[in-house]
Amino acid sequence: MLEVENLSLTLPDLALIQGLSFRVAPGQVVALLGPSGGGKSTVLDWMTGLLSADIQASGRICLHGQDLAGVPCESRRMGLMTQTPLLFPHFDVLGNLKFGARDPNTDFQQVLSEAGLAGVAHQDVATLSGGQVARVSLLRTLLSQPKALLLDEPFARLDVQLRDQIREFVWQRCPDIPVVLVTHDEQDIPSGAQRIELADYAC
């Protein structure tokens, strides 16, 4: 269970969010909705421990019963995927996956094959298509065995057909972990997801 309780976020001259609370069970998706500048990505920054120093925050976040206050970003076990997947350019596809993998016995060839990426293990990531980059980025995130997954507009830069394909790819591979999705597009939200309008928590 991922729990956010009574979150408030304030800039020096602007209150962004006041009193936001939600829970995300394993296998559940919560979609954070709202206009640009409404604080959606800032909420994810706070959840991952990457909040800018000029933003004041109060509230509580727990992941599977552990209070994450004071826990550094690298120890929170949260996977983050954004609209700009950040693959390491000095690694090939396999190197990127190995960097993220926690299980030393991972069969990378099988993982790639299941993702429709057979044969690209040693390919330069600069030569990948947009859909391939998105899949490699997600695979690297999932191989790190996150306890929760945060998605910040991960489909925004893909064309319509590719967005449908990558959406399906994502939801098929997140059946057992809590997922928080930030999006402007209603089509990104899977059936059954809980929707939270951040405008309801604006000051």
C-alpha positions in Angstrom: 0.0 0.0 0.0 1.2 3.5 -0.9 -0.2 6.2 1.3 -0.1 10.0 1.1 -1.6 11.8 4.0 -2.4 15.5 4.3 0.2 16.8 1.8 0.6 20.5 1.4 3.1 22.1 -1.0 4.0 25.8 -0.9 6.2 28.0 -3.0 7.6 31.2 -1.4 4.7 33.3 -2.9 2.2 30.6 -3.9 0.4 27.7 -2.2 0.2 24.8 -4.7 -1.6 22.0 -2.8 -3.4 21.8 0.5 -4.6 18.7 2.3 -4.1 16.1 -0.4 -4.5 12.5 0.8 -4.9 9.2 -1.1 -4.1 5.5 -0.9 -2.9 3.2 -3.7 -3.2 -0.6 -3.2 -1.0 -3.1 -5.1 -2.3 -3.4 -8.6 -4.3 -0.1 -8.4 -3.7 3.1 -10.4 -4.3 6.6 -9.1 -4.4 9.3 -11.7 -3.5 12.8 -10.7 -5.2 15.3 -13.1 -5.1 19.0 -13.5 -3.8 21.9 -15.6 -0.1 22.6 -16.3 1.5 24.3 -13.3 -1.1 22.7 -10.9 1.5 20.8 -9.0 1.2 17.3 -10.4 4.9 16.7 -11.1 5.8 18.5 -7.9 3.7 15.9 -6.0 5.8 13.1 -7.6 9.0 15.0 -6.8 8.0 15.0 -3.1 7.0 11.4 -3.2 10.4 10.4 -4.6 12.4 12.7 -2.2 13.5 15.0 -5.1 11.6 18.1 -4.1 13.2 21.4 -4.9 14.6 23.2 -1.8 12.5 26.3 -2.5 9.3 24.4 -2.0 8.0 23.9 1.5 6.2 20.6 2.2 4.2 19.0 5.0 2.5 15.7 5.1 3.3 12.0 5.4 4.1 9.3 2.9 4.3 5.6 3.7 5.1 2.6 1.5 4.0 -0.8 2.7 3.9 0.5 6.2 7.3 2.3 6.1 7.3 6.0 6.8 9.5 7.5 4.2 10.2 10.8 6.0 14.0 11.3 5.9 14.6 8.3 3.6 16.8 9.3 0.7 15.6 9.0 -2.8 17.8 6.0 -3.7 16.4 4.0 -0.7 12.7 4.6 -1.3 12.4 1.8 -3.9 10.1 3.9 -6.1 10.4 3.6 -9.9 9.9 6.8 -11.9 9.2 7.1 -15.6 8.8 10.4 -17.3 7.9 11.6 -20.8 11.7 11.9 -21.5 13.1 8.4 -20.8 16.7 8.9 -19.7 18.8 6.0 -21.0 22.5 6.0 -20.5 24.1 6.9 -23.9 27.4 5.2 -23.1 25.6 1.8 -22.5 23.9 -0.3 -25.1 20.4 -1.7 -24.4 21.8 -4.6 -22.3 24.0 -2.3 -20.3 21.1 -0.1 -19.5 19.0 -3.0 -18.3 21.9 -4.5 -16.2 22.4 -1.1 -14.5 18.8 -1.3 -13.2 18.5 -5.0 -12.4 18.5 -6.1 -8.8 18.3 -9.8 -9.5 21.7 -11.1 -10.7 20.0 -14.1 -12.3 17.8 -12.1 -14.6 17.5 -13.6 -18.1 17.8 -10.4 -20.1 17.3 -12.0 -23.5 14.0 -13.4 -22.3 13.0 -10.1 -20.8 13.7 -8.3 -24.1 11.9 -11.0 -26.1 8.8 -10.7 -24.0 8.8 -6.9 -24.6 9.1 -7.4 -28.4 12.7 -6.3 -28.3 14.5 -9.5 -29.3 17.8 -8.8 -31.1 18.4 -5.3 -29.7 20.5 -6.2 -26.6 23.7 -4.8 -28.0 22.2 -2.0 -30.0 23.2 1.6 -29.4 20.3 3.3 -27.6 20.7 6.3 -29.9 19.5 4.2 -32.8 16.3 3.0 -31.1 12.8 4.1 -32.1 10.6 6.1 -29.7 8.6 3.0 -28.8 11.8 1.0 -28.2 13.2 3.7 -26.0 10.0 3.8 -23.9 10.0 0.0 -23.5 13.7 -0.2 -22.6 13.2 2.6 -20.0 10.2 0.9 -18.4 12.0 -2.5 -18.4 15.0 -0.9 -16.6 12.7 0.6 -14.1 10.8 -2.6 -13.4 14.0 -4.7 -13.2 15.0 -2.5 -10.2 12.0 -4.2 -8.5 10.3 -1.0 -7.3 7.7 -1.2 -4.6 5.7 1.5 -6.3 5.7 3.1 -9.8 5.3 6.8 -10.6 4.5 7.8 -14.2 4.9 11.4 -15.2 3.3 11.9 -18.6 5.2 8.8 -19.9 3.2 8.6 -23.1 3.1 12.3 -24.0 5.7 12.3 -26.8 4.5 9.2 -28.6 2.3 9.2 -31.7 -1.3 7.9 -31.3 -0.8 4.3 -32.4 2.4 4.0 -30.4 0.7 5.4 -27.3 -1.9 2.7 -27.3 0.8 0.0 -27.6 3.0 1.4 -24.8 0.0 2.0 -22.5 -0.9 -1.7 -22.9 2.7 -2.7 -22.4 2.9 -0.7 -19.1 -0.4 -1.9 -17.6 0.4 -5.6 -18.4 3.7 -5.3 -16.4 2.4 -3.5 -13.3 -0.2 -5.9 -11.9 1.2 -6.2 -8.3 2.5 -2.7 -7.4 0.8 0.6 -6.6 1.0 3.1 -9.6 0.6 6.8 -9.5 0.0 8.4 -13.0 0.3 12.1 -13.9 -1.4 12.9 -17.2 -3.4 15.4 -19.2 -4.9 12.8 -21.5 -8.0 10.9 -20.4 -7.0 8.1 -22.8 -3.9 7.4 -20.7 -6.0 6.4 -17.7 -6.8 2.7 -17.4 -10.2 1.4 -16.7 -10.9 1.2 -12.9 -8.3 3.8 -12.0 -9.0 6.3 -9.2 -9.0 9.9 -10.4 -7.9 12.9 -8.3 -8.4 16.4 -9.5 -5.6 18.5 -8.0 -7.7 21.6 -8.6 -9.8 20.4 -5.7 -6.8 20.8 -3.4 -5.6 24.1 -4.7 -5.5 27.0 -2.3 
